[in-house]
Structure formats: structure tokens, C-alpha cells
């Protein structure tokens, strides 16, 4: 199937319903600029969960989004703060509507939490700025509350604090069981959720800009392969978060490894080690208070560094097995909260990266068409121009990645209902099942031919 557009037009992506029974054969045309005012006037309300779908204002909500973990640190420095605003202005040009970032930096350089319950107010104001800039640009944020890894402090820093306080702790995994360390974490949760934004005067726990809270980035507990230790921590902390903030959504922050509760799913794990890290995708997400499932995808870290067809095979099985489990075992939405391909991988080429992005987006769209659980994805990571020193290999700079920009823009259009306003013309263009030839210079100019690649 092909659709041709013979003029250059400025376009705006508008959200609309997508689902099993409304595959948009009769999407009404939107006259000229009327759609713009309708979008601007739409109430900015909390994202809700209804079964296996997210909703906003009663309408199913699907999204493309991105990770940029360092926003708070950049916002804390006047010389780099502008990059935060630039990023949030850039993301909507390709239809990105959700950002995941850190609401922690524990005991490190430019720390948010300098020691237990002692905060740097300037850094907290920087986090306020991040949230306020996201809202200005109609982007929602997922805020992660601590790291499994030592970067930005993480559970290792909490254990150091415990040792300094005389606690009998030695392993990083004591973070999950030591009463003092659990209290430290709860105090951080309480402080962040009750924070009043100094830019908007809105308390975080009341702010619809916040899509969800994440308990921990990539939670693992390898000292207990049974998963009981981590499961107990998730149960305790999910209940605690919800006792303070029952309105926002909550997720664990898992990578998606299958564990002892589902031995029949071990075949989908990327390697034997992943079954021994103390996580359990299905069991962990069945905890009361957890609202949606999270999954990461890093074939180059988990399968082999060099790109190969084996990576694509893994992407396919990993995506489908988790969507099936979210549909049938969990009955909740699922978000692929990190995925990417590193330019540092042996054998890397942009076509291979494009193929992996397309696989993720196609799986989500196919699920959404039938009313399934896949609700969105967050690429790792989006960077503005002039931040090359933050490039970990996975970074995408839209101006330097035209094919990824095209894929993001057209997939966002599909997820948001394929309603495209032609500004200044009395028409709308409805494109079904398409990938665009090109998106001109990141300015929202579309031209050329679209072809169905399903």
C-alpha cells in the first residue's frame, strides 16, 4: 500500500484513539488550525491505567519516548541548563512524549542527596527545572528513585552510608534487607514525592507531568537467586510509595529477566546468568501497587558484542514473550523502558540499528491494534547537539541520525492515531501502516512516498 503526498507541508502530530476496534478508517478531518487550539486546551491530567492500557482524559495513551538520565545534573549548572530546554523542545518534533530520567544522585559529585536525608537545594531546584521544562513542552516524565549500579551512587552508596552509621552490612544487596538502609530509601522516596516544585508550585505527588515513579533502575539481587529478597523489598516499597501517592503509576524498573516462578520462560532469557540475578519478571510484577511492567533490551550486552542476526532473533522472541505475559499473566500495560544499539559494537551499521528500532515499534503497534498490553517504548538515549561527551555509544542526536528521526516521527504518528494536521491548509492526512521516506531537517516537513512495510 502506498500513499503519496505531492507537497511540502508543516505537520503536527495529534493524539487520537488507537485500539483493536478502531483502526482509523473514518478519522474525521481537522480543519486548518482548529486542531492546534484543541490540543492546547486539552486538560493536563494524570496518566491512568485501565486494564492493559494507559489512558489520558479517558482516551487510550500510546507513546514513543526516550531516556536522558543526566538532565538534573545538567540543569544544576547554568552553563549546561540550556541543553535541558533544548532537548525538551526537540523531542516533540519527532513525536516523543515521555522521558525517563534520574531523580537521584547519591553522595556523588553534584549530589542531590549528599548524605541520608541531607539534600543540596540547588540540585533539587535543578530537578524542579527538569520537570517544569518537560511540562512546558507537553512531555511526561518517569522518575527513577535509586540505581542498582554504582553510577550516581546507587545501592552501593546506601551501604556505605550504613557502614558509616555502624550497621552490620557488607554486600551491596544488604540494601534490600537492612532496616536502616530501607529507612534511608523510604525517607528519600518521601522527600521526593512531597517536594513542592519551586518553578510551578505543584507538589510532585500531585503533578500530572510525572507519568510514573520507578522504584530502582535495573534492580538485581544476585546474592539471592530465589528472588525472595528482592520480592520482599518490592512489596514493602510499592506499598510505601502508594501510601504517600496513590494517584501516580508505579513500576519496578526491571530488565525483564525470567526467574524461578516461570521455568517454562527461561528459554527466552538471553543467557544462563540472567536467571541467577534474583529478579523474576512475572512474580515481581504481580506485587500489589505495581501498575505496569518494564523491560530493557540490550542484545549487545547480553548476547554478544558484535552485531549479528542472533541479535534480531533475540529482539523478536524477547518482545513477543513479554507482551504475551503482560497480556495473559499480568493483565497490565508493558513498556520497553530501555533499548538501543551502540555505535561502538563490532560490525555496527546504521541499517542494523534501524532494523532493531523498527522491530520494537512494530511489536508495539501490532499489540495496540488488537487492544493488547504493549503501550510504548523509551529509546536509550536522546541527546541534543553539542553533548558528544555524554555519548555512551547508544546516544541518538536527531540532526545526525536522519533515518532514526524518520522512523520515530512516523511511528509516533501511528501510535498517536495517524492524525496529522496540515497547517494553513483545510485538510488532514491520514496515513495507515507507513514508514516515511524522510522528515526534512527536524522541522516537521514531510515529503515523498510512504510504503507499508508490515
C-alpha positions in Angstrom: 0.0 0.0 0.0 1.3 3.4 -0.9 0.3 7.0 -0.1 1.8 9.9 -1.9 2.0 13.5 -0.8 3.0 15.9 -3.6 3.6 19.0 -1.5 5.7 20.0 1.4 3.6 20.6 4.5 4.2 21.6 8.0 2.6 18.9 10.2 1.6 18.5 13.8 1.1 15.1 15.4 -2.2 14.9 17.3 -3.2 12.2 19.8 -6.2 10.1 18.9 -7.6 6.7 19.9 -5.9 3.6 18.8 -7.2 0.1 19.6 -8.5 -3.2 18.4 -11.8 -1.9 17.0 -11.0 1.5 15.7 -8.3 1.1 13.1 -9.0 4.6 11.9 -10.8 4.0 8.7 -13.0 7.0 9.5 -10.8 9.5 11.3 -12.5 12.9 10.9 -10.7 15.7 9.1 -9.4 18.5 11.2 -9.8 21.9 9.7 -6.7 24.2 9.4 -5.6 25.4 12.9 -8.6 24.3 14.9 -6.7 21.1 15.9 -4.0 23.3 17.3 -6.2 25.0 19.8 -7.9 21.8 20.7 -4.5 20.3 21.6 -3.5 23.3 23.6 -6.8 23.3 25.6 -6.7 19.6 26.4 -6.6 19.2 30.2 -3.2 18.2 31.6 -4.2 15.3 33.7 -2.7 12.2 35.3 -1.9 9.1 33.2 -4.2 6.4 34.4 -4.3 2.6 33.9 -7.4 0.8 32.6 -6.7 -2.9 32.4 -3.8 -3.4 29.9 -4.0 0.2 28.6 -2.9 3.6 29.8 -5.4 6.4 29.4 -5.3 10.2 29.5 -8.6 12.0 29.8 -10.4 8.7 29.2 -8.6 8.1 25.9 -6.0 5.2 25.3 -2.5 6.6 25.6 0.4 5.1 23.5 3.8 6.7 23.1 7.3 6.9 21.8 9.7 8.3 24.3 13.3 8.5 25.4 15.8 8.2 28.2 18.1 11.1 29.1 19.4 10.2 32.6 21.6 13.3 33.2 19.1 16.1 33.0 19.1 17.0 36.6 22.9 17.3 36.7 22.9 19.5 33.5 20.2 21.7 35.0 22.2 22.3 38.1 24.9 24.1 36.1 23.9 27.4 34.4 26.4 26.6 31.6 24.6 23.4 30.6 21.0 24.2 31.7 20.0 25.3 28.2 20.6 21.8 26.9 17.8 20.6 29.0 15.4 23.1 27.5 16.8 22.3 24.0 16.2 18.6 24.4 12.6 19.0 25.6 11.9 21.3 22.6 13.5 18.9 20.2 11.7 15.7 21.3 8.2 16.7 20.2 9.4 17.4 16.6 9.5 13.6 16.2 6.5 12.9 18.4 8.3 11.9 21.6 6.0 12.4 24.6 7.6 10.6 27.6 11.1 11.0 29.1 12.7 8.8 31.7 15.4 10.3 33.9 17.0 10.1 37.3 15.5 11.6 40.5 18.6 10.5 42.4 22.3 11.3 42.7 23.5 9.9 46.0 26.8 11.0 47.6 28.5 11.8 44.3 29.7 14.9 42.5 26.8 17.4 42.4 24.8 15.0 44.5 21.1 15.5 45.2 21.3 13.5 48.4 24.6 14.3 50.0 24.1 12.0 52.9 20.9 10.3 54.2 18.1 12.9 54.2 20.5 15.7 53.6 19.9 17.4 50.2 21.5 20.0 48.1 18.7 22.6 47.5 20.3 23.9 44.3 20.3 20.4 42.8 16.7 19.8 43.9 15.8 23.1 42.2 17.5 21.7 39.1 15.2 18.6 39.2 12.3 21.1 39.6 13.5 22.8 36.4 13.6 19.5 34.5 10.0 18.7 35.5 8.8 22.2 34.7 10.5 22.3 31.3 9.0 18.9 30.5 5.6 20.3 31.2 6.1 23.3 29.0 6.7 21.0 26.1 3.9 18.6 26.9 6.3 15.8 27.8 5.6 13.5 30.8 8.5 12.1 32.9 9.2 8.8 34.6 11.4 9.5 37.6 13.6 6.7 38.9 14.4 6.8 42.6 17.7 4.9 43.0 20.2 2.9 41.0 21.1 -0.7 41.2 24.6 0.3 39.8 27.2 2.4 41.5 26.7 5.2 38.9 25.1 8.2 40.6 25.6 6.4 44.0 23.0 3.7 43.9 22.5 0.9 46.5 26.3 0.8 46.9 26.3 4.3 48.3 23.5 3.4 50.7 25.6 0.5 52.0 28.5 2.9 52.6 26.2 5.2 54.5 25.1 2.2 56.5 28.6 1.2 57.4 29.4 4.8 58.4 26.4 4.6 60.8 27.6 1.3 62.3 25.2 -1.0 60.5 26.3 -4.6 60.1 26.4 -4.6 56.3 28.9 -5.8 53.7 27.2 -6.7 50.5 25.5 -4.2 48.2 22.5 -6.5 48.4 22.1 -5.7 52.1 20.4 -2.6 50.7 17.3 -4.7 50.4 17.2 -6.2 53.9 18.9 -3.9 56.4 16.3 -1.9 58.3 18.4 1.2 58.4 19.0 1.2 54.7 15.4 0.6 53.9 14.5 3.6 56.1 17.1 5.7 54.2 15.4 4.8 51.0 11.9 5.4 52.3 13.0 8.8 53.5 14.3 9.7 50.0 11.0 8.5 48.5 9.0 10.6 50.9 11.2 13.7 50.3 10.9 13.5 46.5 7.2 12.7 46.4 6.4 15.5 48.8 8.7 18.0 47.1 7.0 21.3 46.0 8.3 22.4 42.7 9.9 25.8 43.0 9.0 26.7 39.4 5.4 25.5 39.3 4.5 25.4 43.0 3.0 22.0 42.4 3.8 19.1 44.7 5.4 16.2 42.8 2.9 13.7 44.0 0.1 15.9 42.6 1.8 16.8 39.3 0.4 15.2 36.1 3.7 15.9 34.4 5.1 12.9 36.2 3.9 9.8 34.3 5.2 7.3 36.9 7.7 6.5 39.7 10.3 3.8 39.2 11.5 2.0 42.4 15.0 1.3 41.0 16.9 1.4 37.8 17.6 -2.2 36.8 17.0 -3.9 40.1 19.0 -7.0 40.7 19.9 -9.1 43.8 22.4 -11.8 42.7 23.1 -12.9 46.3 19.6 -14.5 46.3 18.8 -16.3 43.1 15.5 -17.5 44.6 14.2 -13.9 44.2 12.6 -13.8 47.7 14.8 -11.0 49.0 14.1 -8.6 46.1 10.4 -9.6 46.1 10.1 -8.7 49.7 11.7 -5.3 49.1 9.4 -4.6 46.1 6.3 -5.4 48.2 7.4 -3.2 51.0 8.4 -0.2 48.8 5.4 -0.4 46.5 3.1 -0.2 49.4 5.1 2.7 50.9 5.1 4.7 47.7 1.3 4.2 47.3 0.7 5.2 50.9 2.1 8.6 50.0 1.0 8.9 46.4 -1.9 6.7 45.4 -2.5 8.6 42.2 0.6 8.2 40.1 1.5 5.0 38.4 4.4 2.9 39.7 6.8 0.4 38.1 9.7 -1.6 39.4 12.4 -0.8 36.8 13.3 -4.4 35.8 15.2 -5.5 32.8 12.7 -8.3 32.2 14.7 -11.5 33.1 12.5 -14.5 33.9 13.0 -16.3 37.2 12.0 -19.3 39.3 8.3 -18.7 39.1 8.2 -19.3 35.4 10.7 -22.0 34.5 9.0 -22.5 31.1 10.0 -19.0 30.2 13.8 -19.4 31.0 14.3 -20.3 27.3 13.7 -16.6 26.4 16.4 -15.3 28.8 19.4 -14.1 26.9 21.9 -16.2 28.9 22.1 -18.5 31.8 23.4 -15.8 34.2 20.3 -13.8 33.8 18.3 -16.5 35.6 20.6 -16.0 38.7 20.3 -12.3 39.3 17.4 -12.5 41.8 14.8 -11.0 39.5 11.6 -12.7 38.3 9.7 -10.8 35.6 6.2 -12.3 36.3 6.4 -12.6 40.0 7.9 -9.2 40.6 5.2 -7.5 38.6 2.4 -9.3 40.4 3.1 -7.2 43.5 0.1 -5.1 44.7 0.7 -1.5 43.8 2.8 -2.2 40.6 0.9 -0.7 37.7 2.8 -1.7 34.6 5.7 -3.9 33.5 9.1 -2.7 32.4 11.6 -4.4 30.1 15.0 -3.5 28.7 16.6 -4.8 25.6 20.4 -4.9 25.1 21.4 -7.7 22.8 24.9 -6.4 22.5 25.4 -6.7 26.3 23.5 -9.9 26.9 24.1 -12.0 23.7 27.4 -10.9 22.1 29.1 -7.6 21.5 29.3 -8.0 17.7 26.0 -7.3 15.9 24.5 -10.3 14.2 21.3 -11.9 13.1 21.2 -13.6 16.5 20.5 -10.1 18.0 17.5 -9.7 15.8 16.2 -13.2 16.7 16.6 -12.3 20.3 14.7 -9.0 19.9 11.8 -10.8 18.3 11.4 -13.5 20.9 12.1 -11.1 23.9 9.5 -8.6 22.7 6.8 -11.2 22.0 7.3 -13.3 25.1 7.0 -10.3 27.4 4.0 -8.9 25.5 2.3 -12.3 25.8 3.0 -12.4 29.5 1.7 -8.9 30.1 -1.4 -9.8 28.2 -2.1 -13.2 29.7 -0.4 -13.5 33.1 -0.1 -9.9 34.4 -3.1 -8.1 32.7 -1.2 -4.8 32.8 0.5 -2.5 30.3 4.1 -3.1 29.3 6.7 -0.5 28.4 10.1 -1.3 26.8 11.8 1.3 29.0 15.3 1.0 27.6 16.6 -0.3 24.3 19.3 0.6 21.8 22.3 -0.4 19.8 25.8 1.0 20.4 27.8 2.6 17.6 30.8 1.0 19.4 29.6 -2.5 18.7 31.8 -4.5 16.3 30.1 -4.6 13.0 27.8 -1.7 13.8 26.0 0.0 10.9 23.0 2.3 11.0 20.8 -0.1 9.0 21.1 -2.6 11.7 20.2 -0.1 14.3 17.2 1.0 12.2 16.1 -2.6 12.0 16.1 -3.1 15.8 14.1 0.2 16.3 11.6 -0.9 13.7 11.2 -4.3 15.4 10.4 -2.7 18.7 7.9 -0.2 17.2 6.2 -2.8 15.0 5.6 -5.1 18.0 4.0 -2.3 20.0 1.8 -1.2 17.1 0.7 -4.7 16.3 -0.2 -5.2 20.0 -2.0 -1.8 20.1 -4.1 -2.7 17.0 -5.6 -5.7 18.9 -6.0 -3.8 22.2 -3.0 -5.6 23.7 -0.7 -4.6 26.5 2.3 -3.0 24.7 1.9 0.7 25.3 5.2 2.4 24.4 9.0 2.4 24.4 11.8 4.6 25.5 15.0 4.7 23.4 18.3 4.9 25.1 19.3 7.7 24.8 18.3 11.0 23.2 20.9 13.8 23.2 20.9 17.3 21.8 23.6 18.7 19.6 26.8 19.7 21.5 26.7 16.9 24.1 29.1 14.4 22.4 30.9 14.0 25.8 27.8 12.3 27.1 27.7 9.8 24.2 27.9 6.2 25.6 27.6 4.7 22.1 23.9 4.4 22.3 23.1 8.1 22.0 20.9 9.4 19.2 21.3 13.0 18.0 18.4 13.6 15.7 20.3 16.0 13.4 22.9 13.3 12.8 20.5 10.4 12.6 18.1 11.1 9.8 16.8 7.5 9.4 16.1 7.2 13.1 14.4 10.6 13.0 12.1 9.4 10.2 11.3 6.1 12.0 10.5 7.9 15.2 8.3 10.5 13.6 6.2 8.1 11.5 5.8 5.6 14.3 4.8 8.3 16.7 2.1 9.3 14.2 0.8 5.8 14.1 0.8 5.4 17.9 -0.9 8.8 18.4 -3.7 7.9 15.9 -2.3 8.9 12.5 -4.0 12.3 12.6 -1.8 14.9 11.0 -2.9 18.5 10.7 -1.8 20.3 7.6 -1.2 23.8 9.0 -2.5 26.6 6.7 -4.5 24.1 4.5 -8.0 23.0 5.0 -7.2 19.3 5.1 -5.8 16.4 7.1 -3.8 13.5 6.0 -4.4 10.1 7.4 -1.6 7.6 6.9 -2.1 3.9 7.7 0.7 1.5 8.3 3.5 3.6 7.0 7.2 4.4 7.2 8.2 7.8 5.8 10.8 8.5 3.1 12.2 11.4 5.0 11.5 14.1 7.6 13.2 17.3 6.5 15.8 18.8 8.8 13.9 18.1 12.0 11.4 20.9 11.3 8.3 18.9 10.8 8.3 19.0 7.0 7.2 15.8 5.3 7.6 14.9 1.7 7.7 11.9 -0.6 6.2 8.5 -0.7 5.1 6.2 2.2 5.0 2.5 1.9 3.5 -0.2 4.1 6.3 -2.4 5.4 4.2 -4.8 7.5 
